[in-house]
Amino acid sequence: MPKSAAVILAAGRGTRMHSDRPKVLQRVLGEPMLAYVRKVLRSVFDDAVWMVVGHQAQMVQAAFPEGRFVFQAEQLGTGHALSQALPAVIAAGYDRVFVVNGDVPLLSEDILRNFLAKAGNADLAFAAIELDDPGAYGRVVRENGQLRAIVEKKDYDAARYGVESHEVNAGMYIFSLPVAQRLLPRLTNENKSGEYYITDMIALGLEENCTVRGVECGRDDALLGVNTPGELARVEELLRARTVGRLLESGVIIHAPESVRVSPLVDVEPGAELSGPCEISGHTLIEREAQVSSHCVVRDCVIGVGAEIRSFSHLEGARVGTGALVGPFARLRPGAALETASHVGNFVEVKNALLGKGAKANHLTYLGDASVGAGANIGAGTITCNYDGHHKYKTIIGERAFIGSNTALVAPVSVGNNAFVGAGSVITRDVPEGELAVARGKQKNIVRKKK
């Protein structure tokens, strides 16, 4: 059975996006468009996926550090991009190569597998769709129903080809490698764009009596690329609605679903509850019975069974344990970890810190580079002073310790189990287990002189 690999064309700038960021890194529901395409291809081709990069290549490579890349020094067209990738695919021992643009975030595994099944063992096949307005897409040219070519919009002459075709190239192809090796060197850039087009391989293949198939994919606009901010917004809304619909069908409870933005990369278990507006993205897991209230932003987090994220909280790279409570107006930064039944309340910020089982920090607190033991209570206004201008240090607070309000813990420092720190203290030395520490100036009451 032929072995197939995949190539994603991701080298273009995307001038119509009016951004210095590569087009494939424009975000849809918090993720680069390229992430969605790559995920679908990896589900079919495993690790045999190469990305052709060019414009701002380092940015694309940084976004996918584990990816396979081919560098296109000059962006001379899609045919030139494929020619740059072909040696790597051949060297890896593959027989066929699938090619798709990196700006189709609505591509699904079902669409891809359906295309591959219909393409069969053709020497060359491409996806075609019907559009009411073919716009800037390459036109599929047929004569008496027989495929003849794909002609790019700039070079399409309706007078020459008859009635303007509404059947367009969807930018998805599969080639036999021997055929690709023969046809690519024959491409020319004698067109209005001065580029080497993959689409010209259709006519060349027909000239050589290759088996060429135009796989008709109906009117499915999931294959349309994103070229402008308007198209980006349209695709994002389609993907958002598709994802929310799938979650509702699976048993997730969603209030105000039209304002819930969830990335397809997010995993939400049946029985979890989301309230819009909210935004959930990255590799986030929300377990059953967990609640995410309105006006929350959650990215790359694990929200445990029965945990509650109250309104206006912002979480990134955090782990929230079973039955834990966060917010409202809380911020959990990367490395924050809340164990079972712990509480982080309003205007509390946690970064690279662990709160043990049942620990509480309910008001106006900063906990950075810290470990808080089970059952400890952190008073309002407490801060861990973890940075001395050069290095960061850790604060350790023991089990059932009580930290009074408006306390500054100057790391590195530890407070023992069952210890008590008086309100308003600046703690610079360790507090032994069970002891009381008070570190503040003695109060003086001075009689004021009357005027």
Backbone torsions as a table, in degrees:
resi	resn	phi	psi	omega
1	MET	NA	131.9	-178.2
2	PRO	-60.1	141.9	176.8
3	LYS	-94.9	129.7	-176.8
4	SER	-113.7	141.8	173.0
5	ALA	-118.7	173.6	-178.9
6	ALA	-131.9	146.0	176.9
7	VAL	-127.2	129.0	176.0
8	ILE	-105.5	126.3	179.0
9	LEU	-85.3	110.1	-172.9
10	ALA	-136.9	30.2	-173.9
11	ALA	-97.0	-13.8	-172.3
12	GLY	-75.6	159.9	179.1
13	ARG	-84.8	-39.8	-176.1
14	GLY	76.1	63.4	-173.2
15	THR	-60.5	-29.6	-178.1
16	ARG	-73.1	-7.6	174.2
17	MET	-82.3	-14.5	178.5
18	HIS	55.6	46.3	-177.6
19	SER	-143.5	145.7	175.0
20	ASP	-75.9	-17.1	178.4
21	ARG	-71.7	137.7	175.9
22	PRO	-54.7	143.1	-175.9
23	LYS	-56.8	-39.9	-175.9
24	VAL	-68.5	-12.1	176.8
25	LEU	-97.0	-0.5	172.9
26	GLN	-61.4	138.9	-169.0
27	ARG	-91.9	139.4	174.0
28	VAL	-125.1	115.3	-175.7
29	LEU	52.6	41.7	173.4
30	GLY	87.0	-3.8	-177.2
31	GLU	-121.9	147.9	173.9
32	PRO	-61.4	143.1	178.2
33	MET	-52.4	-40.2	-176.8
34	LEU	-60.3	-30.0	-179.4
35	ALA	-61.8	-39.5	-179.8
36	TYR	-68.2	-43.6	-179.8
37	VAL	-63.1	-46.2	-178.2
38	ARG	-63.6	-39.7	179.8
39	LYS	-61.2	-44.4	-180.0
40	VAL	-63.6	-44.7	-178.5
41	LEU	-65.2	-38.0	179.7
42	ARG	-67.8	-26.6	177.0
43	SER	-69.2	-20.3	-178.9
44	VAL	-107.6	-41.7	-174.3
45	PHE	-106.3	8.2	-179.6
46	ASP	56.3	-126.6	-176.2
47	ASP	-89.2	0.2	-176.5
48	ALA	-85.1	58.1	-179.1
49	VAL	-127.7	118.9	176.8
50	TRP	-108.0	145.4	175.4
51	MET	-115.3	126.2	176.2
52	VAL	-89.0	119.9	-176.8
53	VAL	-120.6	154.5	179.6
54	GLY	-152.7	-80.2	178.6
55	HIS	-61.7	125.8	-179.3
56	GLN	49.6	45.5	-176.4
57	ALA	-56.1	-37.2	-177.5
58	GLN	-63.4	-33.8	177.9
59	MET	-65.9	-42.2	180.0
60	VAL	-67.0	-43.6	179.4
61	GLN	-63.6	-37.2	178.7
62	ALA	-66.8	-31.7	-179.6
63	ALA	-73.3	-23.5	-178.7
64	PHE	-133.5	68.3	-171.5
65	PRO	-60.8	-21.4	-178.6
66	GLU	-96.5	4.6	-174.1
67	GLY	-79.5	166.9	173.4
68	ARG	-100.7	129.7	-173.5
69	PHE	-127.5	150.2	169.0
70	VAL	-127.3	133.7	-175.5
71	PHE	-96.7	127.8	174.9
72	GLN	-108.0	99.3	-173.2
73	ALA	-61.0	-43.1	176.4
74	GLU	-116.6	133.2	179.9
75	GLN	-86.0	90.3	-174.3
76	LEU	-105.2	16.7	177.2
77	GLY	117.5	168.2	-176.0
78	THR	-66.7	-36.8	178.2
79	GLY	-65.0	-40.3	177.3
80	HIS	-65.1	-39.5	178.7
81	ALA	-60.9	-44.5	179.1
82	LEU	-63.9	-38.6	179.7
83	SER	-63.4	-30.4	177.7
84	GLN	-72.2	-31.8	-176.9
85	ALA	-85.2	-25.6	-171.9
86	LEU	-57.0	-42.6	-179.4
87	PRO	-58.5	-38.9	179.5
88	ALA	-66.0	-39.7	180.0
89	VAL	-67.2	-42.5	179.8
90	ILE	-65.2	-44.4	-178.9
91	ALA	-61.2	-28.9	-179.4
92	ALA	-82.8	-1.9	172.7
93	GLY	87.7	25.3	-179.8
94	TYR	-94.0	157.1	-176.5
95	ASP	-105.0	-26.5	-177.1
96	ARG	-135.7	154.8	-179.2
97	VAL	-134.4	128.2	174.7
98	PHE	-95.8	139.2	-176.8
99	VAL	-130.2	134.8	177.5
100	VAL	-148.8	154.1	175.8
101	ASN	-75.4	153.2	-177.9
102	GLY	-86.9	7.7	-175.9
103	ASP	-112.7	33.2	-179.9
104	VAL	-121.1	71.1	-175.0
105	PRO	-66.5	-13.2	178.4
106	LEU	-86.8	-3.5	176.7
107	LEU	-57.3	134.2	-179.9
108	SER	-120.6	163.9	178.4
109	GLU	-63.9	-36.6	179.0
110	ASP	-62.9	-44.9	179.2
111	ILE	-61.2	-44.6	-177.9
112	LEU	-63.8	-48.0	-178.0
113	ARG	-65.7	-36.1	177.5
114	ASN	-63.9	-42.2	178.0
115	PHE	-62.6	-46.0	-178.0
116	LEU	-64.4	-37.2	179.3
117	ALA	-65.6	-42.4	-179.6
118	LYS	-72.6	-31.2	177.7
119	ALA	-68.1	-31.9	177.9
120	GLY	56.0	-132.9	-178.6
121	ASN	-102.8	24.2	178.7
122	ALA	-57.8	147.2	176.4
123	ASP	-62.7	-33.8	-176.6
124	LEU	-153.1	131.3	176.8
125	ALA	-142.5	150.3	177.9
126	PHE	-139.9	158.7	178.8
127	ALA	-91.9	136.6	178.6
128	ALA	-128.6	142.9	177.1
129	ILE	-134.0	158.5	177.6
130	GLU	-98.3	132.3	177.8
131	LEU	-127.7	139.6	174.0
132	ASP	-62.2	-41.5	176.2
133	ASP	-118.4	102.7	-176.4
134	PRO	-69.5	-13.8	173.5
135	GLY	51.9	-129.8	-175.1
136	ALA	-94.4	8.8	-176.2
137	TYR	-80.0	151.2	177.4
138	GLY	-64.8	135.9	-177.5
139	ARG	-87.7	138.0	173.3
140	VAL	-85.6	124.0	-177.3
141	VAL	-102.8	126.8	175.6
142	ARG	-128.4	149.3	174.2
143	GLU	-125.3	119.1	-177.2
144	ASN	53.6	37.8	178.0
145	GLY	82.9	-7.2	-178.9
146	GLN	-93.6	132.9	179.8
147	LEU	-63.2	135.9	179.1
148	ARG	-123.5	-39.0	-175.7
149	ALA	-173.6	170.7	163.4
150	ILE	-116.9	129.4	-178.2
151	VAL	-119.8	125.7	-179.8
152	GLU	-64.9	151.4	-174.9
153	LYS	-52.0	-45.6	-176.7
154	LYS	-62.7	-25.6	-176.1
155	ASP	-104.8	2.5	-175.4
156	TYR	-81.6	124.6	179.7
157	ASP	-114.7	105.0	-177.2
158	ALA	-61.0	-32.7	179.3
159	ALA	-64.2	-34.7	-179.5
160	ARG	-78.2	-40.0	-173.4
161	TYR	-99.0	2.4	179.7
162	GLY	88.7	-152.6	-179.1
163	VAL	-58.6	135.0	-177.0
164	GLU	-59.7	130.7	-177.7
165	SER	-75.4	139.7	172.2
166	HIS	-103.1	3.8	173.6
167	GLU	-91.0	121.9	-172.6
168	VAL	-123.3	158.4	175.7
169	ASN	-74.6	129.5	-178.0
170	ALA	-94.3	3.1	174.0
171	GLY	75.6	29.2	179.4
172	MET	-131.8	126.6	-171.6
173	TYR	-139.0	160.2	165.5
174	ILE	-141.8	137.5	-175.4
175	PHE	-127.5	146.4	159.9
176	SER	-71.3	133.7	-177.6
177	LEU	-61.1	-42.1	176.8
178	PRO	-58.7	-38.5	178.5
179	VAL	-67.6	-43.1	178.2
180	ALA	-61.0	-39.8	179.3
181	GLN	-63.5	-34.8	-179.8
182	ARG	-77.4	-38.8	-171.9
183	LEU	-83.8	-34.8	-175.7
184	LEU	-57.4	-42.7	179.5
185	PRO	-65.6	-15.5	-179.2
186	ARG	-88.0	-7.3	179.4
187	LEU	-66.7	144.2	174.0
188	THR	-124.1	166.3	177.0
189	ASN	-108.7	30.8	-179.6
190	GLU	-84.3	72.3	178.2
191	ASN	-149.5	175.7	-173.5
192	LYS	-68.1	-21.2	178.3
193	SER	-92.6	-14.4	-177.9
194	GLY	66.2	33.0	-177.5
195	GLU	-119.7	161.1	175.5
196	TYR	-95.1	114.5	-172.9
197	TYR	-99.2	135.9	168.4
198	ILE	-59.2	-36.9	-175.0
199	THR	-59.8	-27.3	178.8
200	ASP	-67.6	-16.3	179.2
201	MET	-69.4	-18.2	178.6
202	ILE	-64.6	-54.1	179.7
203	ALA	-63.6	-39.5	179.2
204	LEU	-63.5	-40.2	178.6
205	GLY	-64.7	-40.8	177.9
206	LEU	-64.5	-37.6	177.5
207	GLU	-60.4	-34.3	-178.4
208	GLU	-90.4	9.1	-180.0
209	ASN	61.3	31.1	173.1
210	CYS	-73.6	158.1	173.0
211	THR	-79.1	109.3	-176.9
212	VAL	-118.6	126.7	-179.0
213	ARG	-123.6	130.7	168.6
214	GLY	-96.0	106.2	-176.3
215	VAL	-82.3	111.9	-177.1
216	GLU	-76.8	121.6	-178.0
217	CYS	-111.4	27.8	175.4
218	GLY	64.1	-133.9	-177.7
219	ARG	-116.1	26.8	-176.8
220	ASP	-73.4	107.2	-178.3
221	ASP	-82.0	8.6	175.7
222	ALA	-65.7	-17.2	-179.1
223	LEU	-92.3	-3.5	-178.4
224	LEU	-74.6	135.7	179.5
225	GLY	-76.2	165.6	178.3
226	VAL	-105.0	120.6	-176.6
227	ASN	-124.3	-16.1	-176.4
228	THR	-135.9	162.5	175.4
229	PRO	-57.5	-35.8	177.8
230	GLY	-63.8	-42.4	178.0
231	GLU	-67.3	-35.3	177.0
232	LEU	-61.1	-45.0	179.9
233	ALA	-65.1	-39.5	-179.8
234	ARG	-64.4	-46.4	-179.2
235	VAL	-64.6	-40.1	179.9
236	GLU	-61.4	-42.5	179.9
237	GLU	-66.7	-39.8	177.2
238	LEU	-61.5	-43.2	-179.4
239	LEU	-68.9	-38.6	178.1
240	ARG	-61.1	-48.6	-178.8
241	ALA	-63.8	-39.7	178.7
242	ARG	-62.3	-43.4	-176.9
243	THR	-68.9	-44.3	178.8
244	VAL	-63.1	-41.1	177.8
245	GLY	-60.0	-41.8	178.9
246	ARG	-64.1	-40.0	179.5
247	LEU	-66.1	-41.3	178.1
248	LEU	-61.3	-43.0	179.8
249	GLU	-65.0	-29.4	-177.7
250	SER	-80.9	-11.1	178.8
251	GLY	110.4	10.7	174.9
252	VAL	-80.4	136.2	178.1
253	ILE	-88.4	123.6	-177.1
254	ILE	-130.2	120.6	175.6
255	HIS	-96.7	138.2	-175.8
256	ALA	52.6	58.3	-173.8
257	PRO	-60.3	-26.4	-179.3
258	GLU	-66.4	-15.3	-180.0
259	SER	-114.7	14.2	176.4
260	VAL	-97.4	123.6	-179.4
261	ARG	-111.9	109.8	-178.2
262	VAL	-127.7	127.1	177.1
263	SER	-70.8	145.8	175.5
264	PRO	-62.3	-16.6	178.1
265	LEU	-77.0	-12.9	-178.4
266	VAL	-80.2	143.0	177.1
267	ASP	-113.2	115.5	179.0
268	VAL	-118.4	122.3	-176.7
269	GLU	-79.6	149.0	175.6
270	PRO	-54.0	139.5	-179.1
271	GLY	94.4	-14.4	172.7
272	ALA	-70.7	161.6	-174.0
273	GLU	-133.2	124.8	179.7
274	LEU	-119.9	141.9	177.3
275	SER	-125.2	128.5	178.8
276	GLY	-86.7	157.3	-1.0
277	PRO	-79.5	139.5	172.6
278	CYS	-153.8	164.4	-177.5
279	GLU	-136.0	121.1	-177.0
280	ILE	-128.6	123.1	-173.4
281	SER	-145.0	-177.6	179.6
282	GLY	70.7	-161.5	179.9
283	HIS	-91.1	72.0	-177.4
284	THR	-100.6	141.2	172.6
285	LEU	-120.2	125.3	175.3
286	ILE	-116.9	114.6	-173.3
287	GLU	-85.4	168.7	-174.5
288	ARG	-55.4	145.4	177.6
289	GLU	68.0	-2.4	174.4
290	ALA	-71.5	151.7	-179.4
291	GLN	-125.9	131.3	171.9
292	VAL	-117.8	112.5	-176.0
293	SER	-80.2	179.4	-175.7
294	SER	-66.9	156.6	174.8
295	HIS	62.5	32.3	175.8
296	CYS	-107.7	150.7	174.1
297	VAL	-123.0	124.8	-176.8
298	VAL	-131.4	127.1	179.4
299	ARG	-141.4	132.0	175.4
300	ASP	53.9	49.5	-176.9
301	CYS	-124.9	162.8	167.9
302	VAL	-117.5	120.4	179.1
303	ILE	-110.4	113.9	-170.5
304	GLY	-75.6	173.3	-178.0
305	VAL	-55.1	126.6	175.2
306	GLY	70.8	5.6	177.2
307	ALA	-71.1	155.5	-179.0
308	GLU	-127.8	123.3	175.4
309	ILE	-106.6	107.8	-175.4
310	ARG	-83.0	166.7	-168.4
311	SER	-56.0	149.6	174.3
312	PHE	65.0	30.3	176.2
313	SER	-102.4	150.6	-177.3
314	HIS	-127.3	118.8	-176.4
315	LEU	-125.0	133.1	176.8
316	GLU	-145.1	126.1	177.4
317	GLY	62.4	33.9	-175.3
318	ALA	-114.9	161.7	176.0
319	ARG	-125.8	121.9	-177.3
320	VAL	-114.8	119.0	-172.3
321	GLY	-78.5	176.3	-178.3
322	THR	-54.9	127.8	175.3
323	GLY	68.4	9.7	179.5
324	ALA	-74.5	159.0	-177.0
325	LEU	-125.0	130.1	-179.4
326	VAL	-128.5	128.5	173.1
327	GLY	90.7	-170.6	4.2
328	PRO	-72.3	165.6	177.1
329	PHE	58.2	43.9	176.9
330	ALA	-108.3	157.4	176.7
331	ARG	-131.8	120.0	174.6
332	LEU	-110.3	117.8	-178.6
333	ARG	-97.8	172.2	-176.8
334	PRO	-52.2	136.0	179.6
335	GLY	90.9	-3.6	176.6
336	ALA	-73.1	135.5	179.7
337	ALA	-139.6	122.8	179.6
338	LEU	-113.0	121.9	178.8
339	GLU	-84.4	179.4	-172.4
340	THR	-48.8	130.2	172.9
341	ALA	62.3	17.3	175.4
342	SER	-80.6	160.5	-176.3
343	HIS	-127.0	134.5	168.4
344	VAL	-127.0	115.5	-170.7
345	GLY	-97.8	-156.6	-172.7
346	ASN	-69.3	135.4	177.9
347	PHE	58.5	40.3	173.1
348	VAL	-111.7	133.8	178.1
349	GLU	-118.1	132.3	-179.0
350	VAL	-127.7	130.3	179.6
351	LYS	-139.6	125.6	177.4
352	ASN	49.2	48.6	-176.3
353	ALA	-141.1	148.2	179.5
354	LEU	-110.9	130.5	170.7
355	LEU	-108.3	119.0	-177.6
356	GLY	-70.0	176.1	-177.0
357	LYS	-54.0	124.2	176.7
358	GLY	73.4	3.9	177.9
359	ALA	-69.8	152.2	-176.0
360	LYS	-135.3	134.7	169.5
361	ALA	-136.8	91.8	-165.7
362	ASN	-92.2	-15.3	-173.5
363	HIS	-148.3	134.2	158.4
364	LEU	46.1	55.4	-172.3
365	THR	-134.0	149.1	171.1
366	TYR	-120.4	122.0	177.1
367	LEU	-120.8	104.4	179.6
368	GLY	-123.3	134.8	-179.9
369	ASP	52.6	58.2	-173.4
370	ALA	-139.1	159.4	171.6
371	SER	-128.9	121.8	-177.2
372	VAL	-113.8	122.4	-175.0
373	GLY	-72.4	164.8	-179.2
374	ALA	-57.1	136.1	175.2
375	GLY	74.8	2.4	178.9
376	ALA	-70.8	153.8	179.1
377	ASN	-125.2	123.9	-177.5
378	ILE	-106.8	117.4	-176.5
379	GLY	-73.1	162.7	-178.3
380	ALA	-59.7	139.5	176.2
381	GLY	82.8	7.1	179.2
382	THR	-76.0	140.0	174.3
383	ILE	-135.3	143.0	169.6
384	THR	-95.3	118.5	-178.6
385	CYS	-86.8	87.9	-167.3
386	ASN	-95.3	-4.0	-172.9
387	TYR	-131.3	127.1	-178.6
388	ASP	-102.5	12.9	-178.1
389	GLY	99.4	-15.2	179.4
390	HIS	-129.9	-40.7	-175.4
391	HIS	-136.2	158.6	175.3
392	LYS	-106.0	143.3	-176.5
393	TYR	-130.0	161.7	-173.3
394	LYS	-103.3	145.6	173.0
395	THR	-109.8	133.7	178.8
396	ILE	-119.5	123.3	179.0
397	ILE	-117.0	124.8	-173.0
398	GLY	-76.4	175.5	179.6
399	GLU	-65.2	137.1	176.3
400	ARG	61.9	14.6	174.8
401	ALA	-69.2	154.6	178.7
402	PHE	-123.9	121.3	179.6
403	ILE	-108.6	115.4	-177.5
404	GLY	-66.6	161.7	-177.3
405	SER	-61.0	149.3	174.7
406	ASN	60.4	41.5	179.1
407	THR	-101.9	140.9	173.2
408	ALA	-112.9	121.2	178.9
409	LEU	-103.9	108.4	-172.9
410	VAL	-89.8	105.5	-176.3
411	ALA	-74.2	152.5	2.7
412	PRO	-80.1	131.1	-178.3
413	VAL	-156.6	153.4	177.8
414	SER	-133.9	147.6	176.5
415	VAL	-120.3	122.7	-172.1
416	GLY	-72.6	170.2	176.2
417	ASN	-56.7	138.9	176.2
418	ASN	61.1	13.4	176.2
419	ALA	-77.7	161.6	-177.1
420	PHE	-132.0	131.0	177.6
421	VAL	-115.7	124.8	-178.2
422	GLY	-68.2	149.4	-179.1
423	ALA	-58.4	144.1	176.1
424	GLY	77.5	12.9	-177.0
425	SER	-85.3	151.2	168.8
426	VAL	-114.3	106.1	-172.5
427	ILE	-95.9	117.0	-179.6
428	THR	-115.6	-8.8	179.2
429	ARG	-125.9	155.9	-179.6
430	ASP	-59.8	144.5	176.4
431	VAL	-108.0	115.1	-176.9
432	PRO	-64.3	160.7	-179.9
433	GLU	-55.2	131.6	174.1
434	GLY	77.5	-2.3	-176.4
435	GLU	-93.7	164.1	175.9
436	LEU	-104.1	131.1	176.5
437	ALA	-117.6	130.1	174.1
438	VAL	-129.7	121.3	-177.7
439	ALA	-133.4	79.4	178.5
440	ARG	-153.9	158.3	-179.4
441	GLY	-66.5	149.1	179.5
442	LYS	-68.7	135.6	-178.5
443	GLN	-72.2	136.4	175.5
444	LYS	-123.5	131.3	174.2
445	ASN	-105.3	118.5	-175.8
446	ILE	-113.7	129.8	178.7
447	VAL	-68.2	127.9	179.8
448	ARG	-83.1	142.3	177.3
449	LYS	-75.7	136.4	179.3
450	LYS	-82.3	139.5	178.7
451	LYS	-78.3	NA	NA
